[in-house]
């Protein structure tokens, strides 16, 4: 089965209501509701990305940034985190995703400081710290790039259900990499909430980021 199908949102969201004293009773009356022990009447947020709230994958990372500092997801608590797997020699998907995120950040105005973009290389053999330091901030100075050993990158990608695979070139050094192109979006509490498809527009992505900032 295509991994992407398992992330498709259901037609209707299900809400489980429970309390310390047992299951709460909910009765529909006209357009309202009567809840014996309380009711949250706020509408569920509507996203353009795939809603994966409650997912057990993609719970974090422990890698090194291009300045040599150890970074984990907890370092960015309080911000919306947009995480993307890629490599600096990627001809299309990676620069497109980073350019979109740069436009989103620009459009956020004063709220731009509440968005952190994290680029994780799937090509640690060629993507040195220096190369990442020159590549990632070229899209936006606040963006960061992370790397690790091939084994560390493989483990993180597996934890995110992210796919990547080398494709041989004419020489051993000229290989390219096929990889999945989702952008993972975390809310300010550090919870994975959304997976944005590569085809998402800047306006749609910006709307999702703002929704996550609002909580």
PAZAPA-4460 file (N, C-alpha, C; in steps of 0.05 Angstrom, whole numbers, plus 32768, in hexadecimal, padded with zeros to 4 digits):
% residues 215
    n_x    n_y    n_z   ca_x   ca_y   ca_z    c_x    c_y    c_z   seq   type   mol
   8011   7FE8   8000   8000   8000   8000   8011   8019   8000     1      X     A
   800A   802C   7FF0   8018   8046   7FEF   8016   8053   800B     2      X     A
   802E   805A   8017   802F   8065   8032   801D   807E   8034     3      X     A
   801B   808D   801E   800C   80A6   801F   7FEE   80A1   8025     4      X     A
   7FE4   808A   801D   7FC7   8085   8020   7FC0   8082   803E     5      X     A
   7FD2   8078   804E   7FCB   8075   806A   7FC9   808F   8079     6      X     A
   7FD3   80A5   806D   7FD1   80BF   807A   7FB9   80CF   8070     7      X     A
   7FAA   80C5   805D   7F93   80D4   8053   7F7F   80D8   8069     8      X     A
   7F74   80F0   806C   7F61   80F6   8082   7F47   80E7   807D     9      X     A
   7F3A   80DF   8093   7F20   80D2   8090   7F0B   80E7   8089    10      X     A
   7EF4   80DF   8080   7EE0   80F2   8078   7ED5   8102   808F    11      X     A
   7ED5   80F6   80A6   7ECB   8103   80BE   7EDE   80FF   80D5    12      X     A
   7EE4   8113   80E4   7EF5   8111   80FC   7EE4   8105   8113    13      X     A
   7EF1   80F4   8122   7EE4   80E7   8139   7EEF   80F3   8153    14      X     A
   7EDD   80F9   8165   7EE6   8104   817F   7EDE   80F1   8195    15      X     A
   7EF1   80E9   81A5   7EEB   80D8   81BC   7EE9   80E8   81D5    16      X     A
   7ED2   80E7   81E2   7ECC   80F6   81FA   7ECC   80E3   8212    17      X     A
   7EDD   80E9   8225   7EDE   80D9   823D   7EE4   80EA   8255    18      X     A
   7EDD   80E0   826C   7EE3   80EF   8285   7EEA   80DC   829B    19      X     A
   7EF3   80E8   82B2   7EFC   80D8   82C8   7EE5   80C6   82D3    20      X     A
   7ECD   80D0   82D0   7EB6   80C1   82DB   7EAB   80AD   82C7    21      X     A
   7EB6   80AC   82AF   7EAB   809A   829B   7EA6   80A8   8281    22      X     A
   7E98   809C   826F   7E92   80A7   8255   7E7E   80BE   8258    23      X     A
   7E84   80D4   824B   7E72   80EB   824C   7E5B   80E7   8238    24      X     A
   7E43   80F1   8240   7E2C   80EE   822F   7E29   8106   821D    25      X     A
   7E23   8101   8204   7E20   8117   81F0   7E05   8113   81E2    26      X     A
   7DF4   8127   81E3   7DDA   8125   81D6   7DD7   813C   81C2    27      X     A
   7DD0   8136   81AA   7DCC   814B   8196   7DB0   8156   8198    28      X     A
   7DAE   8171   819A   7D95   817F   819B   7D95   8195   8186    29      X     A
   7D87   8190   816F   7D87   81A4   815A   7DA3   81A7   814F    30      X     A
   7DAD   81C0   814F   7DC8   81C5   8145   7DDC   81C6   815B    31      X     A
   7DD3   81C3   8174   7DE6   81C5   818A   7DEB   81AA   8196    32      X     A
   7DF7   81AA   81AE   7DFC   8191   81BC   7DFA   8196   81DA    33      X     A
   7DF2   8182   81E8   7DF2   8184   8205   7E05   816E   820F    34      X     A
   7E19   8176   821D   7E2D   8163   8228   7E2C   8165   8246    35      X     A
   7E26   814E   8252   7E21   814E   826F   7E39   8157   827F    36      X     A
   7E51   8153   8275   7E69   815A   8285   7E7A   816F   8277    37      X     A
   7E70   817C   8262   7E7F   8191   8255   7E7F   818E   8237    38      X     A
   7E83   81A4   8228   7E82   81A2   820B   7E95   81B6   81FF    39      X     A
   7EA6   81AD   81ED   7EB7   81BF   81DE   7EAA   81C4   81C2    40      X     A
   7E9F   81DB   81BF   7E90   81E1   81A6   7EA0   81ED   8190    41      X     A
   7EBB   81EF   8194   7ECC   81FB   8180   7ECD   81E9   8168    42      X     A
   7ECB   81F4   8150   7ECD   81E3   8138   7EE9   81D8   8134    43      X     A
   7EEA   81C0   8129   7F04   81B4   8123   7F12   81C4   810E    44      X     A
   7F2C   81C8   8110   7F3B   81D7   80FC   7F3A   81C9   80E1    45      X     A
   7F39   81D8   80CC   7F3A   81CE   80B0   7F55   81D4   80A4    46      X     A
   7F63   81BF   809C   7F7E   81C2   8091   7F7F   81BA   8074    47      X     A
   7F92   81C5   8066   7F97   81BE   804A   7FAA   81A6   8049    48      X     A
   7FBB   81A2   805D   7FCD   818C   805F   7FBF   8173   806B    49      X     A
   7FCC   815D   806B   7FC1   8144   8076   7FC3   8146   8094    50      X     A
   7FAC   8143   80A2   7FAB   8145   80BF   7FB4   812A   80CB    51      X     A
   7FCA   812A   80D9   7FD4   8111   80E5   7FD6   8114   8103    52      X     A
   7FC5   8126   810E   7FC5   812A   812B   7FC2   8110   813A    53      X     A
   7FD3   810C   814D   7FD3   80F3   815D   7FE5   80DD   8151    54      X     A
   7FF3   80E3   813C   8005   80CF   812F   801A   80C6   8143    55      X     A
   8022   80AD   8141   8037   80A3   8153   8053   80A4   8145    56      X     A
   8054   80AB   812C   806E   80AD   811E   8077   80CB   811F    57      X     A
   8090   80CF   8117   8099   80EB   8115   809A   80FA   812F    58      X     A
   80A3   80EC   8144   80A2   80F8   815E   80BA   8109   8166    59      X     A
   80CD   810B   8153   80E4   811C   8159   80FE   8112   814C    60      X     A
   8114   8120   8151   812D   811A   8145   8143   8122   8158    61      X     A
   815B   8118   8154   8173   8120   8164   818A   8120   8150    62      X     A
   818F   8137   8145   81A3   813A   8130   81B5   8152   8135    63      X     A
   81C6   8159   8122   81D8   816F   8125   81D3   8184   8110    64      X     A
   81D2   819E   8118   81CE   81B3   8104   81E8   81BA   80F6    65      X     A
   81E6   81CC   80E3   81FE   81D3   80D3   8213   81E3   80E2    66      X     A
   820C   81EB   80FB   8220   81F8   810C   822D   81E5   8120    67      X     A
   8225   81CB   811E   8231   81B7   812F   8222   81B4   814A    68      X     A
   820B   81C0   814D   81FC   81BE   8166   81E7   81A8   8164    69      X     A
   81E3   819A   817A   81CF   8185   817B   81B4   8192   817C    70      X     A
   81A1   8187   816C   8186   8192   816A   8171   817B   816D    71      X     A
   815D   8181   817D   8146   816F   8180   812D   8180   817B    72      X     A
   8117   8172   8178   80FD   8180   8174   80F7   8192   818B    73      X     A
   80FE   818B   81A3   80F8   819A   81BB   8105   81B6   81BA    74      X     A
   811A   81B9   81AB   8127   81D4   81A9   8115   81E9   819D    75      X     A
   8101   81E0   818E   80F0   81F3   8180   80D3   81F4   818B    76      X     A
   80D0   81EB   81A4   80B6   81EC   81B0   80AD   8209   81B2    77      X     A
   8094   820E   81AD   8089   8229   81AD   8087   8234   8190    78      X     A
   8092   8225   817D   8090   822D   8161   8082   8217   8151    79      X     A
   8077   821F   813A   806E   820C   8127   8087   8202   8118    80      X     A
   808B   81E8   8116   80A3   81DD   8109   809A   81D1   80EF    81      X     A
   80A7   81D8   80D9   80A3   81CC   80BF   80BC   81BD   80B8    82      X     A
   80BA   81A3   80B6   80D1   8191   80B2   80D0   8183   8097    83      X     A
   80E6   8183   8089   80E7   8178   806E   8101   8168   806A    84      X     A
   80FE   8150   805F   8116   813F   8058   811E   8144   803B    85      X     A
   8138   8149   8037   8141   814D   801B   815F   814D   801A    86      X     A
   816A   8158   8004   8187   8159   8000   818E   8171   7FEF    87      X     A
   81A5   817C   7FF2   81AC   8196   7FE6   81AE   8194   7FC8    88      X     A
   81B4   817D   7FBD   81B7   817A   7F9F   819C   8173   7F92    89      X     A
   8187   8173   7FA2   816C   816D   7F97   8165   8182   7F82    90      X     A
   815D   817A   7F6A   8158   818D   7F55   813D   819C   7F56    91      X     A
   812A   8191   7F65   810F   819D   7F63   8100   819E   7F7D    92      X     A
   80FA   8186   7F88   80E8   8185   7F9F   80F2   8195   7FB7    93      X     A
   810B   8192   7FBD   8116   819F   7FD5   8117   81BE   7FD3    94      X     A
   8122   81C8   7FBD   8121   81E6   7FBB   8105   81F1   7FB9    95      X     A
   80F3   81E2   7FAD   80D7   81EB   7FAB   80CB   81EC   7FC7    96      X     A
   80CE   81D7   7FD7   80C3   81D7   7FF2   80CF   81ED   8003    97      X     A
   80E9   81F1   8002   80F5   8206   8012   80ED   8222   8009    98      X     A
   80EA   8225   7FEF   80E1   823F   7FE5   80C5   8245   7FEE    99      X     A
   80B3   8231   7FEE   8098   8235   7FF8   8098   823D   8015   100      X     A
   80A8   822F   8025   80A9   8235   8041   80B5   8251   8046   101      X     A
   80C7   825A   8035   80D2   8275   8037   80BC   8289   8032   102      X     A
   80AB   8284   801E   8095   8296   8018   8081   8296   802F   103      X     A
   807C   827F   803B   806A   827E   8052   8075   828F   8069   104      X     A
   808F   828C   806E   809B   829B   8084   8099   82B9   807E   105      X     A
   809E   82C1   8066   809D   82DD   805E   8080   82E8   8063   106      X     A
   806C   82D8   805C   8051   82E1   805F   8047   82E2   807B   107      X     A
   8055   82D5   808D   804C   82D5   80A9   8052   82EF   80B8   108      X     A
   8063   82FF   80AC   8069   8319   80B8   8076   8316   80D4   109      X     A
   806A   8322   80E8   8075   8321   8103   8074   8305   810F   110      X     A
   8063   82F4   8104   8061   82D9   810E   8076   82C6   8103   111      X     A
   8087   82D0   80F1   809A   82BF   80E4   80AD   82B2   80F8   112      X     A
   80B2   82C0   810E   80C4   82B5   8123   80B8   829D   8131   113      X     A
   809E   8298   812C   8091   8281   8139   8090   8268   8127   114      X     A
   809F   826A   8110   80A1   8254   80FE   80BE   824B   80FC   115      X     A
   80C4   8232   80FF   80DF   8227   80FB   80DF   8212   80E6   116      X     A
   80EE   8217   80D1   80F1   8203   80BB   810A   81F2   80C0   117      X     A
   8107   81D8   80BF   811D   81C5   80C4   8120   81B4   80AB   118      X     A
   8138   81B4   80A0   813E   81A4   8088   8151   818E   8091   119      X     A
   8149   8175   808E   815A   815E   8095   8164   8151   807C   120      X     A
   817F   8150   8079   818A   8144   8061   8188   8126   8061   121      X     A
   8182   811B   804A   8182   80FE   8047   819B   80F5   8038   122      X     A
   81AE   8108   8035   81C7   8103   8026   81DF   810D   8037   123      X     A
   81E2   8101   804F   81F7   810B   8061   8213   8107   8056   124      X     A
   8216   80F5   8043   8231   80F0   8038   823B   8108   8028   125      X     A
   8229   8115   801A   8231   812D   800A   8229   8147   8018   126      X     A
   8214   8147   8027   820A   8160   8034   821A   8165   804E   127      X     A
   8230   8172   804B   8241   8179   8062   8233   8190   8071   128      X     A
   823D   8195   8089   8232   81AB   8099   8236   81C5   808A   129      X     A
   824D   81C9   807D   8252   81E2   806E   823F   81E5   8057   130      X     A
   8239   81CF   8049   8227   81D0   8032   820B   81D7   803C   131      X     A
   8202   81CA   8051   81E7   81D1   805C   81E6   81EE   8066   132      X     A
   81FC   81F7   8072   81FC   8213   807C   81FA   8227   8065   133      X     A
   8204   8220   804E   8202   8232   8037   81E7   822F   8028   134      X     A
   81DC   8217   8029   81C4   8211   8019   81AA   8219   8027   135      X     A
   81A5   820F   803F   818B   8213   804C   8185   8230   8052   136      X     A
   8197   823F   805F   8190   825B   8065   818E   826D   804D   137      X     A
   8197   8263   8035   8194   8273   801D   8176   8277   8016   138      X     A
   8165   8265   8020   8148   8269   801C   813D   827C   8031   139      X     A
   8147   827A   8049   813E   828B   805F   8153   8289   8076   140      X     A
   815C   829F   8080   8172   829D   8094   816A   828E   80AE   141      X     A
   8150   828B   80B4   8148   827E   80CC   8145   8260   80C9   142      X     A
   8147   8256   80B0   8144   8239   80AB   815D   822B   80B4   143      X     A
   815A   8213   80BD   8171   8203   80C6   8172   81E8   80B8   144      X     A
   818B   81DE   80B5   818F   81C4   80A9   819C   81B1   80BC   145      X     A
   8193   8198   80BC   819D   8184   80CF   81A9   816C   80BF   146      X     A
   81BC   8160   80CC   81C9   8148   80C0   81D1   8135   80D6   147      X     A
   81DA   811E   80CE   81E4   8109   80E1   81F2   80F4   80D1   148      X     A
   81FA   80DF   80DE   8206   80C9   80D0   81F1   80BB   80BE   149      X     A
   81F9   80AC   80AA   81E6   809E   809A   81D3   808D   80AB   150      X     A
   81DD   8081   80C0   81CC   8070   80D1   81B8   8081   80E0   151      X     A
   81C0   8099   80E9   81AE   80AA   80F8   8198   80B5   80E5   152      X     A
   819F   80BC   80CD   818C   80C6   80BA   8178   80B0   80B3   153      X     A
   8182   8098   80AF   8170   8082   80A9   815C   807D   80BF   154      X     A
   8165   807F   80D8   8154   807A   80EF   813F   8090   80F1   155      X     A
   8147   80A9   80ED   8133   80BF   80EE   811F   80BD   80D8   156      X     A
   8128   80B7   80C0   8115   80B4   80A9   8101   809E   80AE   157      X     A
   810B   8088   80B9   80F9   8072   80C0   80E4   807A   80D5   158      X     A
   80ED   808A   80E8   80DA   8093   80FD   80C5   80A5   80F2   159      X     A
   80CB   80B2   80DC   80B8   80C4   80CF   80A9   80B7   80B8   160      X     A
   80AE   809E   80B3   80A3   8090   809B   80AA   809F   8081   161      X     A
   80C2   80AB   8081   80CB   80BA   806A   80DC   80A7   8058   162      X     A
   80D8   80A8   803F   80E6   8096   802C   80FD   80A5   801E   163      X     A
   8113   8098   801B   8128   80A2   8009   8139   808B   7FFF   164      X     A
   8144   808E   7FE7   8154   8079   7FDC   8167   8084   7FC7   165      X     A
   8180   807C   7FC8   8194   8085   7FB4   818D   807A   7F98   166      X     A
   8192   808B   7F84   818F   8083   7F68   81AA   8087   7F5B   167      X     A
   81B6   8072   7F51   81D2   8074   7F46   81D3   8087   7F2F   168      X     A
   81EA   8095   7F2D   81EF   80A7   7F17   8205   809B   7F05   169      X     A
   8211   80AC   7EF4   8226   80A2   7EE2   8240   809C   7EF1   170      X     A
   8243   80A9   7F08   825A   80A4   7F19   8250   809F   7F35   171      X     A
   8261   8093   7F46   8258   808E   7F62   8250   80A8   7F71   172      X     A
   825C   80BE   7F69   8256   80D7   7F77   823F   80E7   7F6C   173      X     A
   8235   80DE   7F55   8220   80EE   7F47   8204   80E2   7F4C   174      X     A
   8201   80D2   7F60   81E6   80C7   7F66   81D2   80DD   7F6D   175      X     A
   81B9   80D6   7F6A   81A4   80E8   7F75   8194   80D8   7F89   176      X     A
   8180   80E4   7F95   8171   80D6   7FAA   8153   80DA   7FA5   177      X     A
   8144   80C4   7FA4   8127   80C6   7FA4   811E   80C8   7FC1   178      X     A
   810B   80D9   7FC6   8102   80DC   7FE2   80E5   80E6   7FE3   179      X     A
   80D8   80E0   7FF9   80BD   80EB   7FFE   80BF   8109   8002   180      X     A
   80A8   8116   7FFD   80A9   8134   7FFC   8095   8141   800E   181      X     A
   808C   8133   8023   807A   813F   8036   8089   8153   8048   182      X     A
   807B   8168   8050   8085   817A   8064   8075   8174   807E   183      X     A
   8083   816E   8093   8077   8167   80AD   8073   8181   80BD   184      X     A
   805B   8186   80C7   8055   819E   80D6   804E   8198   80F3   185      X     A
   805C   81A5   8105   8057   81A1   8122   804A   81BB   812D   186      X     A
   8039   81B7   8141   802E   81CE   814F   8042   81D8   8164   187      X     A
   803D   81EF   8171   8050   81FA   8184   8055   81E8   819C   188      X     A
   8044   81D5   81A1   8049   81C2   81B7   805B   81AB   81AF   189      X     A
   8063   81AA   8196   8075   8195   818D   8067   817C   8184   190      X     A
   804D   817F   817E   803D   8167   8175   803B   8168   8157   191      X     A
   8041   8151   814A   803D   814E   812D   8020   8150   8127   192      X     A
   8018   8163   8116   7FFC   8168   810F   7FF6   8163   80F2   193      X     A
   8008   816B   80E0   8001   816B   80C4   8018   8160   80B3   194      X     A
   8011   8156   809B   8024   814F   8086   801B   815D   806D   195      X     A
   802B   8171   8064   8024   8180   804C   802F   8172   8033   196      X     A
   801E   816F   8020   8027   8163   8006   8038   8177   7FF7   197      X     A
   8048   816D   7FE5   805A   817E   7FD5   804A   8192   7FC4   198      X     A
   8032   818A   7FBC   8022   819B   7FAA   8014   81B2   7FB9   199      X     A
   8015   81B4   7FD3   8007   81C8   7FE2   8011   81E4   7FD9   200      X     A
   7FFF   81F7   7FD8   8007   8212   7FD0   8011   8222   7FE8   201      X     A
   801F   8238   7FE2   8029   8249   7FF7   8012   8253   8009   202      X     A
   7FFC   825C   7FFC   7FE5   8266   800C   7FDA   8251   801E   203      X     A
   7FD7   8238   8014   7FCC   8222   8024   7FDE   821B   803B   204      X     A
   7FF8   821A   8035   800B   8213   804A   800C   8229   805F   205      X     A
   800B   8242   8057   800B   8258   806A   7FF2   8257   807C   206      X     A
   7FDB   8250   8070   7FC2   824E   8080   7FC5   8238   8095   207      X     A
   7FD1   8221   808D   7FD4   820C   80A1   7FE7   8214   80B7   208      X     A
   7FFD   8221   80B0   8010   822A   80C5   8003   823E   80D8   209      X     A
   7FF3   8250   80CD   7FE6   8263   80DF   7FD1   8255   80F1   210      X     A
   7FC4   8241   80E6   7FB0   8232   80F6   7FBE   8224   810D   211      X     A
   7FD6   8218   8108   7FE5   820B   811D   7FEF   821F   8132   212      X     A
   7FF6   8237   8129   7FFE   824C   813C   7FE8   8254   814F   213      X     A
   7FCF   8254   8144   7FB8   825C   8154   7FB1   8246   8168   214      X     A
   7FB9   822E   8163   7FB4   8218   8176   7F9A   820A   8170   215      X     A
***
